[in-house]
């Protein structure tokens, strides 16, 4: 009997993160629900388990060193390894985000969660991922982070945003740098765009469901060993950086 795959999804108590956890759990995986809010975290785990998912709670604030270290320790103690990490936790930041008038603290907060949080969690989990036979890292990004699309006349990239959109551009670049450093390992790391999904991140204005948005993360989490790394994908295929 093969070993059960162990995954951790950050920001998994609701929205796209919850659906990623549900989708990975439907594959028979054991899925860690990473979230900072205890009540919502425990509620999500309970709901996932009721649906047949082998879920477990992971107290995790991606902006805190101690919290991230404790989360890595929990997975180390319980399983000794991690097979898949989905860095999903993100914020949009306060509005407005016009570059000429933005509060710099808004930009800082977006970068702290959307970029530094990913680096913090990834580095804490890397020793566990290195023990996996087929480790995968998926960074949840957005097409608004594509500089190519942002500078293409007529391309739909949302409102002017000097905090959220650039934080995703930053995350995309970080993903590439990880892929370059890890290219001689078996770790595959890619960025994913879920599309414009209706979540509380955008006031539920999105046109896709969280379940639809989760599909690309699930696909990248289950890539074969000869799959791509250091790339950016949505449901339709590769997204330009």
N, C-alpha and C positions, 0 to 999 in steps of 0.2 A: 504494500500500500504506500503510495507516494505521500510525502510530507504536505501538510496543509500550508498553503501560501499565506503569509502574514503581511498585511498592508496597514498603513497609517494614512489617514486623510485629515488634513488640518482644516479647521473651519467647517466641520462636518455635521454640526448640529441642525443645519437648516439649508434650504436652497440647493444650489448645485452640489455643494459638498456632501449634503445628505444623500442626494441621488447617486453620487459617485460611490459612496459607501454602500448604498443599497445594491447598486449594479455589480460591484466587486463581490459583495456578499452572496449575490445570486449565483456566482461562479463556484460557490463552496469555500470561499476564502474566509479567513478570520480577519476582521476589519476593526482597527482602532479608530474610534470617533474622537478626534482631537478638537477640543473647544475650551474656551476659558470660562464660559458661564455654566456653573454646575447644574443648575436646574434644567436648562435647555439641553445640556450634554446628556444628562441621565434620562431625560424624556426621549431624546433621539435614540439612545441605546435601547431603551425599553420598546419603542416602536419598531426598530429594526429587528430586534429579537422576536417580537410578535409576528413579524413577517418572515421568519425563518432564517434571518441572517445571524451568523456567529459573530456578534459585535461585542466590543469591550470599550469601556470609557477611558480616555486619556486626558487628564487635566493639562491643558496646554495653552499658554499665552505666548504667541510667537515673538512678542516684543520683549520678553523677559528671559534673561540668561538662566536664572535658577529654575524657572518653570520648564524651559526646554531641556535642561540637563536632567531634571527629575523625570520628564517624559521618556527620555532615552534610557534612563535607569530602570524605569518600569518595564519597558519592552525587553531590555537586556535580562532582567531578572526572570521574566515570565517565559520568554521564548529564545533568548540568546542570539537572535538574528532578526532582520527585517528584510522582506523581499521587495516591497513596493512602497514608495513614498509619493503621495500626491500633495504638493504644496498649493492648497486652495484658498487658505485664509487671506482675505483682502478687505480693504476699505476704499471707498471713493474719496473720502475727505470732504470737509465742509465746502459749501458753495457760498459765493461765486468763486470761480477759479480763473478769472481773467488775469493774464500775466502782469498787467500794469497795476493791478489793485489787490492782488492776492495777499493774504496774511502768510508770511513765510512759514509759520507754524503749521499751516495746512499742508504745505508741500512736505515739510519734515515728517509729519505724521503718516502721510501716504507712503513715503519712502521707508519709514521705519517698519511698517507692517508688510508692505507689498514687495520690498526688496531685501532689506536687512533681516526681516523675519524669515524669508526663504533661505538666506545664507546661514542664519543661525540654526534653523531646524535641520537643514541639509547636512551641515558639518557635524552636528551632534549625532545624526543618524547614520552617517557614512561608515563608521566602524561596524555597525550592525548590518548595513547593506552589503559590505564587502564579504560577509559570511554567507551570502545568498548565492545560489547557483545561477540565478537569472535576475539580478537586481534592476529595477526600473525606477526612474524619478520623472515625475510629470509636474511641470510648473504651469499653473493655470494663469494664462496671460489674456490678451485681448487684441483684436485687430486694431483697436485705437492706438496700440503701442507700436504699430508698424510705421516706421518713418517713410517707407515707400508709399503706403496708402495715404498717409497724412499729407504727402506732397504731390499726390496725384489729383489733378483737377477733376471734380465731379465725384470723387470717391466719398462714400458715406462713412465718416469717422466720428460722428457725434459732435457735441458742442465743444467750443474752445475750453481746454482743460490743462492747466499748467501744473496740476498735482497728479491726478489719476493717470492720464494718458502717458506722460513722461515716466511715471513710475513703472508702467508696463514696458515702455521702451528700455528702461534700465534693466528690468527683469529679463527681457529678451537677450540683452547683451550679456548679462550674468550667466544665463543658460548656455550661451555659446562658449563662454570662458570655462565653465565646468566641463563641457563636452571636450574641449581641447585638452584640459588637464587629465581627464579620465579616459582618453581615447584608447589607451593601451590596456584598459581594464574591460571587464564584462558588464560594466554599468552603462545603461543607455539612459540619457537624459534629454528630454524634449519639452518644448513649450506647446500649450494647447489653447486654442480660442474656442470658447463654448458658444459664441454667437450672442445676440442680444436677448438674453433670457429674462423673464419676469421674476425678479427677486426683490427683496427689500433694499438691495444695493442701489436699485434705480427706481424705487417707488412702485415696483411691479408694472413698469411701462413696457417691458420687453415683449417681443413678439414670439419668443420661443419658450418652451417649458423648461424648468430645471432638469427634468429627465432627458430632454433632447440635448441640453448643454453638457450633460454628464457623459454622453456617448463618446466624445473624442478622447476624454481622459481615460475611459475604460479601454478604449482601443490602444492607446499609447502605453497603458499599464500592462497590457497583455501582448506586447510586441514579441515576435520571435527573436532568438539570439542574434540573428543576422539583420535585425531591423535597424532603422535609421537612428542616429543620435545627433544632437546639436541642431535640430530642425524645429520648425514651427508649423503646426497643422490645425486645420479646422475640418469639419465634416466633408468638405469638398476636396480636400487635399492640402498641399503645402501653401502656407501663407508667406508672402514676401516679408523679409525683415524690414 
